[in-house]
Amino acid sequence: MLRLIPFLVAALSAFTPALVHADQIWTDVSLIDSACRLKVKGAPDAHTRECALQCAGSGYGILTADGAYLPFDKVGNEQALAALRASKKTDHLRVTVSGERQGDRIAVRSLALR
């Protein structure tokens, strides 16, 4: 029995990285700055790019289909700001985000403004 323990440990450790870093993808969700999340919750597509850029210091997140607001980590905030600066869109700020949900935040791996 004791001889099997090293093999079991090795077998289980092979699956641990897949369980620890399970990315999720949020598709076609509204990109909102944290300062405006309550103000625009009823009509997120009316939230303008100009407002989102002015409120960049508050950070960004997404408004999910069920109405939850999930803020981004530092990397996600940087990616969102860069995407907004590069975009010509004036409103309907929709994104596809992949990352790991960590409690009420998203550790963003990638973000694309649609």
C-alpha positions as CSV (number, residue, x, y, z in Angstrom):
1,M,0.0,0.0,0.0
2,L,2.8,2.5,0.9
3,R,4.3,1.8,-2.5
4,L,1.2,3.2,-4.2
5,I,1.2,6.6,-2.5
6,P,3.9,8.1,-4.7
7,F,2.1,7.0,-7.8
8,L,-1.2,8.4,-6.5
9,V,0.4,11.7,-5.6
10,A,2.0,12.0,-9.1
11,A,-1.3,11.1,-10.8
12,L,-3.3,13.7,-8.8
13,S,-0.8,16.5,-9.2
14,A,-1.0,16.1,-13.0
15,F,-4.6,17.3,-12.8
16,T,-4.2,20.1,-10.3
17,P,-3.1,22.9,-12.7
18,A,-6.3,22.3,-14.8
19,L,-8.4,22.6,-11.7
20,V,-6.7,25.7,-10.3
21,H,-6.7,27.8,-13.4
22,A,-10.1,27.2,-14.8
23,D,-10.7,30.2,-17.1
24,Q,-14.3,31.4,-17.8
25,I,-15.4,33.4,-20.9
26,W,-17.9,36.1,-20.7
27,T,-19.2,37.0,-24.2
28,D,-21.0,40.1,-25.4
29,V,-21.2,41.7,-21.9
30,S,-21.3,45.4,-21.1
31,L,-18.1,47.1,-20.1
32,I,-18.8,49.6,-17.3
33,D,-16.6,51.7,-15.1
34,S,-17.0,51.2,-11.4
35,A,-18.1,54.8,-10.7
36,C,-21.1,54.4,-13.1
37,R,-22.1,50.9,-12.4
38,L,-25.3,51.7,-10.5
39,K,-26.2,54.7,-12.6
40,V,-26.2,52.8,-15.9
41,K,-27.3,49.4,-14.7
42,G,-30.8,49.8,-16.3
43,A,-29.4,50.9,-19.7
44,P,-25.7,49.8,-20.0
45,D,-25.6,50.3,-23.8
46,A,-26.2,54.0,-23.3
47,H,-23.0,54.3,-21.3
48,T,-20.6,56.3,-23.4
49,R,-17.0,55.7,-24.2
50,E,-16.3,59.3,-23.1
51,C,-17.7,58.7,-19.7
52,A,-15.9,55.4,-19.3
53,L,-12.6,57.2,-20.2
54,Q,-13.3,60.0,-17.7
55,C,-14.0,57.5,-14.9
56,A,-10.9,55.3,-15.7
57,G,-9.5,55.9,-12.2
58,S,-12.4,54.0,-10.6
59,G,-11.6,50.8,-12.6
60,Y,-13.7,48.7,-14.9
61,G,-15.7,45.6,-14.9
62,I,-18.6,43.8,-16.6
63,L,-22.3,43.8,-16.1
64,T,-23.4,40.1,-16.5
65,A,-26.7,38.9,-18.0
66,D,-28.1,38.4,-14.5
67,G,-27.3,42.0,-13.5
68,A,-24.2,41.3,-11.4
69,Y,-21.2,43.7,-11.7
70,L,-17.8,41.9,-11.7
71,P,-14.8,44.3,-11.4
72,F,-11.5,43.5,-13.0
73,D,-8.1,43.1,-11.5
74,K,-5.3,45.6,-12.4
75,V,-4.4,43.8,-15.6
76,G,-8.0,43.8,-16.7
77,N,-8.3,47.5,-15.9
78,E,-5.2,48.2,-18.0
79,Q,-6.6,46.1,-20.9
80,A,-10.0,47.8,-20.8
81,L,-8.5,51.3,-20.8
82,A,-6.3,50.5,-23.7
83,A,-9.2,49.0,-25.7
84,L,-11.4,52.1,-25.0
85,R,-8.6,54.4,-26.0
86,A,-8.1,52.5,-29.3
87,S,-11.8,52.3,-30.1
88,K,-13.9,54.7,-32.1
89,K,-17.2,53.4,-30.6
90,T,-19.2,56.0,-28.8
91,D,-21.5,53.7,-26.8
92,H,-22.7,50.0,-26.7
93,L,-19.4,49.1,-25.1
94,R,-19.5,45.3,-25.3
95,V,-16.6,43.0,-24.6
96,T,-15.6,39.4,-24.5
97,V,-13.5,38.6,-21.5
98,S,-11.6,35.5,-20.5
99,G,-10.2,35.0,-17.1
100,E,-10.6,33.5,-13.7
101,R,-13.3,34.5,-11.3
102,Q,-11.8,35.1,-7.9
103,G,-14.7,35.8,-5.5
104,D,-16.4,38.9,-6.8
105,R,-13.5,39.9,-9.2
106,I,-12.1,38.7,-12.5
107,A,-8.4,38.1,-13.0
108,V,-8.5,39.0,-16.7
109,R,-6.4,37.0,-19.2
110,S,-7.8,38.7,-22.3
111,L,-10.3,41.3,-23.2
112,A,-11.6,42.3,-26.6
113,L,-14.0,45.3,-27.2
114,R,-16.5,44.3,-29.9
